[in-house]
């Protein structure tokens, strides 16, 4: 078993989640502490500028200079590793490996028979040198080279968690981050997974645009409004929902244009209903799970959870119900995946990303001499 720290920085650009686990990349032996390092206002401005530059670039022509953003990412991620090790009462020498997701700034899923492209910025080699620990990074590119979507990557970890917890199947794990994705764990066979649509991304963007909040705190804004059905129908007409899974999204594939003429409350209600409706549509493809476990920030939005329950017909439960850590689950996943990369074990499957074959995706930056 190895002591591994996983790191995750989501598209909300609010900070870094770090978590320590002990694992061999198959079983989970122990969960260690987790830490969150928030980005400062200045950090967020630099990272948002990198995202904006990537959106302008769209993989066409010369790539933007991301060095300033990568310097911020590496420094904050190093701090997160140091704080997590300290919280565990360990020195940096006691940590065997770090799984570093980096910051997604652009994601193009496969289209028309062509492989997709994805970019997570952050210098794994520089981070390894900075912290003196081997770092696994660039988890998604190899999957896309094999024809996969490059996302989602947590489903195999969801399966490992379910086995660790002895949960009965069929079981669905729903991640409500900036984008929503679902993992279906059937009674037998490999997990099935795909992005279902926007989760918190549009709702957060609406709140930033219309209110003084960065998100709909406790779902109160949406709860005070009414769903505008015609606008919801327009949102649901997006071609993404006609695609068969596996499929993936970029955080910026959807805009606020359809809700621009709604009131603050009605816009929030309609966008929240949009997330719930797309989750319900995804689960209709898969079947009715005995349990629907929800991770990600959206699990803390009671209005969203209620709308999902109404549309799915199954009461969603936060992952804390079964002892999982919703705030740290994705960071844990990249710790677990890092060990799998080092061992050459699959990190994605045809059923989870659409890759032509199981892929062990990721690069290793060595900071220490091999024994």
N, C-alpha and C positions, 0 to 999 in steps of 0.2 A: 504493500500500500504506500502511496505517496501523499505527502502534504502539498496541496495545490491551492493557489489563490486564483479565482476567476474574476474577470473584470468586464463590466458592461456599461456602455454609455449609449443611451437611447436617443431617438430622433427628437425628443422633447428638449434636449440640450440643457437639462436642469442639473445634471451631475453624474457621478460615477458610482455604481454599486460594486462592491468588492466582497467576496465571500471565500472562506477557507473550508475545504472539505478534505477528507482522507479517502482515497479511492484508488482502485487499480484500473479504472476506466470501464469496468463492468459492474462491480458491486460498489456500494457506498458504505464505507466502514464507520464514518463519523462526520458530523457536521460541526465545523468550528464557527468562530464569530464572523460577523459581517459588518462592514462599514460603508457609509455613504459620504462621499466628498462632493460637496456642492460646488458648482461653477460660480465664480463671481460674475457680476454684471459685465465686467470687461472681458472675462473669458467667453461668455456667451456671445458677446458682440463679435469677437474674433471668429468663433466657430460658426456663427450664423453667416458671416461674410464668406467663409469657406464653402458653406452649403450654397449660398447664392451664386458664387463663382462657378461651382460645379453645375448648377442648374442652367447657367448661361452656356457652359461648355458643351454639355450633353455628349461627351466622348468624341467630339468632332474637333479636329485641329489640335493645336498645342495645349497641353493640360495646364491649368492654373498653377501658380506657386502656392502650395499648401504648407510651406515650411513654418510659417508663423503659427498656424493652427496646430500643426503637429508638435511644436514646442510646448504649447499649452497642454495638449493632450498628454504628452509624455511626462511632463512635470506633475500634473494632477494624478495621473495613473500611478506614478512612482509613490506619491504621497499616500494613495489609497492602499498600495501594497504594504508600505511601512506601517500604516495605522492598523491594518488588519493583523499583521504579524505581531505587533505590540499588544493588541487586544487579546491575542492567543497566548501571550507570554513567551513568544518565540523570537529568536534572532532571525535575521534574513538568511543566514546559513542553514537554518532549519527548514526553510521552504524549498521544496524540490523542483517546482515548476510553476509558471504563471500562464494562464490563458487570457490573452489580450484581444478582445474583439475589435477595438478601434472604433472610430466614428464613421458611420455610413453617411456619405454625402451625395451619393448618386447610385441608383439601381435601375437597370433596364432588364426586365425579364426576357427570356427567349421569345422570338417572334418570327413567324414566317419561315421556320426551319433553320434560322440562324441562332447561334449561341447568344446568350445574354451577356451583359457586362455589369459589374458591380465594383464599387470602390469604397473601402473602409480606410480612412487615413489614420496615421499613427505609425511611428517608426519602431517596429518590433526590435530591430537590432540595437537601436539607441537605448530603448527601454531596458533591454537585457544588460547592456553595459552599465547603465545608470544604477540598476538595483542589484547587479551581480547574480542574477538568477536566470536560468534558461526560460525563454519566452516563446510560446506558440501563438502565432498570429495569422492573419490573412486566411480565415477559415472558409470563406465562401467561393473564392475564385476557382478552385479545382473542380468543385461541383458544377459550376457553370460551363467549364471547359468540357465536361462530360455530358453536356446538354441539359443540366439541371437548372432549377430556378435559383439556386443559391440560398434559398430560404423556404420555410423556416428550418432552423438547425437544432432547436431544443427538443423535438419529438422523441429522439432516442433516449434523451435524459428523462423525459416524462415517463417513458416506458420503464426505465431503471428505477425511478422513484416509486412508480406503482407497484413494481415487484418488491422493492424494499419495504413498502408499507403494507403489502399483502392485500391490495385492493381488488375487489371483484370487478370483472369486465362483463359487458361492454362499458367503457368509460370514456368520456370526452374531457380533454383539458383545453380550456379556452384562455388564450393570452390576450388581454386587452391593453396593449401599449399604444404607441402612436398609430400602428396598424394592428388589426386583429388577426390572429391565426388560431387554428384549431388542430388538435391532435386527437385522432380516433384510435382508441385501443380496443380492438375487437376481442371476442372470446378466444380467438387464435389468429395466428398470422402476424405479419409485420404491421407496425403502425402506419396509418394514413394521415397525411397532414397537408395543409395549404393555407394561404392567406384568405381570409373571408371578406375583407374590406377595411375601410377606415375604422378605427376604434376611438381613441381620445384625440387624435391629431386634428381633425376638423373642429371638434368641440373646443379644444384648447385655443385654436387659432381664432375662432369666433369670439371667445371670451377676451382674448388679448385685443382684438379689434374693437369690441363694443363695450368692455367693462374695464375695471381696474384690476381684475384678477387674471392670473395666468391659466386658470382652469375653472370649471364649474364646481366650486366647492360644495361637496355633499349633494351635488345634483340639484341644488335649490333653484337655480335659474331655469333649468328645463322643467322642473316640477311646477313652476309658476306660469308656464306657457302652454300653448296648445299646438299640437302637431298639425302642420299644414299639409294635407294629404296630397294635393296636386304637386307641391314641391318635392315631397317624398317620392312620388312617382317619377319625377324628373331625375332625381338622384339615383333611383333604382334602374333607370334606363341606361346607365353607363355600360359600355360593352364588356367590361371586366366580368360582369356577373353572368354573361353568356358563355364564358370560357369554362371548359372542363378542367378540374384539378388534375395534377398539381399545378398551382399557379401562385404568383407572388406579385406584390405591389411595391412601388416607391411611395414613401410618405407624401410626396407632392403630386401624385397622380390625380388627386381630386382637389377641387377648389371650393371656395365659398360663394362662387357666382350664383348658384341656384337659390341661395337663401338671402341674397343681398337686400331684398325689399321687405324682409320680415322684421318684426320687432325683436329686441334683444331676447326676450323670453321665448317667443315662438320659434326663433331661429335655433336656440339651444334645444328646445323640445324636439324640433324636427330633425336636427342632426343626431340627437340621442336616439330617436326612433329609427333613424337610418342605420346606425350601428347595430341596434337590436334586430332589425329586419334582415340585415345581411348575415348576421350570425344564424338566425333562424333558417334562412335559405341554405346556408352551408350545411347545417345539421340535417336538413331534409334530404340531402344527397347521401348522407352517411347512415342514417338510422336513428333510433331513439336510444340514447344512452341511459343506463341505470342511474348514473350520476354525471353531473356537469360541474367540474371543478374549475374555478376561475382564478387566474393570476393576473399580474399587471395592475397598473394604477386604476383602471376602470372598475376593478372589483370593489373599490372604495366609494363608488358612485351609486347610491341606493336607487336613484331614478333609473339609471341604465340597467341595473340588475333586475329591477321590477319589470321594465319593458322587455327584457330578454325572457324572463319567466313567462310573461303573458304570451309571447310569440312562439316560444319553443315548447311550452307545456311541461317543462321540467324546471324545478326550482334550482337556480344556480347556487352553488356553495363556494365560498372563498376557499382557497387551498389550505388556509390555516385550519380548516375543519378537520383535515386529515394529518395535521402536523407539519405541513410544508411551509416554507417561508416565501410568501408572495413577493416581498420587496427584494429578495435576494435570489430568486429562483433562476433567473437568466444568468446571473454572475456564476452561480453554482454550475449551471450547464456548461459554461465555457471552461471552467476548471476541469470538469469531467471529460469534456471533449478534448482538452489539451492532452490528457493522458492517453486517450485513444489515438490521437495523431502520433504521439511518440511511439506507441505500440503498433502502429499501422492498422488499427481497427477502423471499421466504417464509422463515419460521422454523419452520413446521409445515405438514404436508400432510394431506389426508384419510386417507392410508394410515398416517400416524404417530400422529395424535390423533383421527381421526374427524371433524374439522371439515368443514363443508359445502364449503369451498373453501380453497385455500392462504391462509395467514394470515401477515402480518408483524406479530408481536405485540411490544409494548414501547413504553414512553414515554421521551422524551428530556428530561432536565433540563439546560439549557444553563448553563454557567458562564462562557462567553466570548462576546463579541460575534461575530456572523457576519462573515466577511470580505466 
